[in-house]
């Protein structure tokens, strides 16, 4: 003991003051440890309640920010296929900046921590050449800590990065706390991934990776409840592969499986993200189109049918190429039924009408609507709503030469002897003259092209409703009009 200590201890109350200061330090350390244990308990309890990967991230943000006073942090998870680290989540201020950043194993502090499985603390990153500032995306970092996300078997699934703008912002003993935090997070991520995988497998068809029939029906009931409540609409497409049994029996089940997988890809790739595409059973597929009326559903179905006919070609082991087609039925709520069962039954009925009338077509009605006999007008209009499309009258649809080069599909709403109303996915100029043609079955006589003048055009959603009148000689239009209305035009 030096003289200072002797003097301090010789003062009245000196030993008492030393003991008091020492006790206060121990109490402070004990309080800090109790707080850490409480934080870990809260974290563990919160994470145990988290079932989905994305569901618990908000809870992690609250704990890191409010309890542990960490403002900037980032999770990087290992990509099992290429074994590199990719940004998964980060606090909102920096995520957009670094969301495309990745590190190879052993690259940068994050890559080294993931490779070694040991936490790394750098209290002044400017003095460590290994630090890469997230590939120069975030330059204003002073202190940095990278904690491996390890499971019980020591498998590293990623890292948790913590950083502050100030230097010397972390204490060495904090690594232990954050290692415990990271381990809890790692277990939750792994558990949530397994849960989501099981959930996905329960609603996904094993072969096509589309939704299952049960998920499709459950979603239909939810959509029906919403449509009932808010007076909404939705449509259903049920499609079936033509002559699938022949293909299976001729070329084998592996060939049939390839057809199913390729068809699933085509269907999924040609509808909206919000639409539900499912394998309904065997070679049958069902699609739910929320908020979609009959005319647009028919347009979508016809696009799918044409794409399948063009692209679904499978080469057998013997080298033979087989083209595959589909037949589809379409129904719409509430037009074709008041319940989910009625809507699906209607789509199924229309599908089998299509099968009976030659296959490779889209059907959305069983009867053609004729005008009332007491209506006396100069030019009767016939409500088609694309009853022409692969229906009972051999006409598929109209095409309009939109830009002197490309032919674009036009969905018909109604027709008369002098013109029509329809819907297109592109803008046409009012009073402009356009060339039209009819697409029909190959075995039926197809009229030549004819000219129209656009009389009105109105944008509705992502489509345009147009009115058109014939220009010049009407003979070709009359031939088409006859095919579409099953009437003789003199």
Protein Blocks (a to p, Z undefined) as FASTA:
>chain_A
ZZklmmmmmpghklmmmmmmmmmmmmmmmmmmmmmmmmmmmmmmmmmmpmbfklmmmmmm
mmmmmmnopabdcdddddfklopacdfbdcfklmmmmmmgccdehiajklmmmmnopacd
dfblklpmkbgglnolambbfbdcddddddfkopafbdcddddfbehkbcfklmmmmmmm
mmmmmmmmmmmmmmmmmmmmmmpcfklopacfklmmmmmmmmmmmmmmnopadddddddd
ehklmmmmmnojklmmmmmmmmmmmmmmmccfklccddfbhjaccdddehiafklmmmmm
mmmmmmmmmmmccddfkopacdddddddddddfklocbfklmmmmmmmmmmmmmmnogai
adfbfbdcdddfklccfbdcddfklmlnopanopabdcddfkomaccddddfbdcfkbcc
dddfbdcdehiacdddddddfkbccddddddddfbdcdehjbccdddddehjfklmmmmm
mmmnopacZZ
